Amino acid sequence: MKKIQYLFIVVMFSGVLVCQSLYGINNSGNLSADWKKTVEKIDKEVWIGYSIKTEKKENYFVGGIICTDNEISFKDIINGRVEYSKAFHSNNKHGKHTFWGSGSFNGKKGEKEIAILFRVKKGKSRLRIKKITAFNFAFSTDFGGYDLYWMGDYDKSNSLDFIIDKFKENDDPDLQEDLIPIAGLHKTEVAASFLIDQIKNNDFEETRERAAFWLGKQNSRAGLKFLQKVVFSNDETEVKESAVAGIAQAEIEESKEILIDIIDNHQKEDIQENAIFWLGQKDDKDVVKILKEIAWSNKSENLREKAIFSLSQSKYEEATEELIKLAYNEKNSELRKNAIFWLGQKAGKKAVSELKNMVDNTPDIEIKKRALFALVQNSEKDNIDYLIKIAKTHKSKKLRKHAIFCLSQNDSPKVVEALVDILHN
């Protein structure tokens, strides 16, 4: 065993400096064999880790404490590019954004290398896996003061066989649930088949739900067809909802087509609403046209409301234009108010300009009030000046009163000063 780095330091949340050693393990290319040899070397609780490469740069993390904006990345740690004690001491923290759980960061640089780490402890009869985490090399993480035994890079086939073996060896449902996304990170047909088997046969609902979500990420057409059958089956609703979310994760055209099919043909409105939500999360300009049609024409007010929300989440200008049209022209007053509210959540001068235009020119006092409230939700500085002007000078007493109410939601010194001035005059 080669000790590739004697010591590096991580600052834990308590602020206490914790020493960790990083050990390099000779990589034979056989992950299971290297794991077995590494386990024989340890006599205390440690991390054992390795990496796989993906076809494109990913930014996922699964489990663990992930620090997204620390200057130190895991790649720096493994490659020995950083004097760890100085670097971590100068930061004196993990980073501004520290997360626990699973997710992705679109603004964070991805890497093709993904680290997969197991925190393990030897028991009297067998090795106990206490924690599992995975993340791309651009992130940094908290090792909690435990040594890391690093085995290097393995091909995805070798890694997936190893993960599936660990899944079968351990009957702890929590551990099995944690292994599902690790298998899902491999994005192969073998991974898709494994996940389908868990959805069909695993005894634990949480594991089936997680498998359904990660099946969609495999970009497997067979996997998507299977998830579509799950959604239209008589199985429990929770797994159906995860299946809808999983369908939306796929980056192939069939994903959008299946979501539209669910919206058009499913018998349960809550499942349709879920499909509208996930359709709106897709980075696809054509989705705006679909949401527009639902927002204007669907027979269900609940589905129309969900489509309005999804339009508000879109980055495309066409979605903002549609919200403006709904805010002005929708005959259903509740849906119109809903469009105004979500328009207020949109950043951008156009949305703000239209909301002010509603206050100035729409005859309906309720719409004026709704637009004022939407403006105060938007953090633009000019909005506060505009609301103060309305509160002080508008000819409608009702609107002045409502503007004062909206201003009271903001505790800036400028607003406080204006409210005191209004009170005294």
Salt bridges, closest charged atoms under 4 A:
GLU45 OE2 - ARG119 NE 2.70
GLU45 OE1 - LYS130 NZ 3.35
GLU55 OE1 - LYS156 NZ 3.08
GLU58 OE2 - LYS187 NZ 3.04
ASP69 OD2 - HIS97 ND1 3.20
ASP76 OD1 - ARG81 NH1 3.97
GLU83 OE1 - LYS86 NZ 3.38
GLU111 OE1 - LYS75 NZ 3.10
GLU111 OE2 - LYS109 NZ 3.91
ASP147 OD2 - LYS44 NZ 3.16
ASP153 OD2 - LYS53 NZ 3.44
GLU169 OE1 - LYS166 NZ 3.11
ASP178 OD1 - ARG210 NH1 3.81
GLU236 OE2 - ARG208 NH2 2.40
GLU251 OE1 - LYS56 NZ 2.93
GLU253 OE2 - LYS256 NZ 3.26
GLU254 OE2 - ARG221 NE 2.58
ASP283 OD1 - LYS315 NZ 3.13
ASP284 OD2 - LYS256 NZ 3.11
ASP286 OD2 - LYS256 NZ 3.91
GLU318 OE2 - LYS285 NZ 3.07
GLU321 OE2 - LYS350 NZ 3.48
GLU330 OE1 - ARG304 NH2 2.53
GLU334 OE2 - LYS337 NZ 3.78
GLU366 OE2 - LYS369 NZ 3.64
ASP385 OD1 - LYS414 NZ 2.30
ASP421 OD2 - LYS392 NZ 3.08
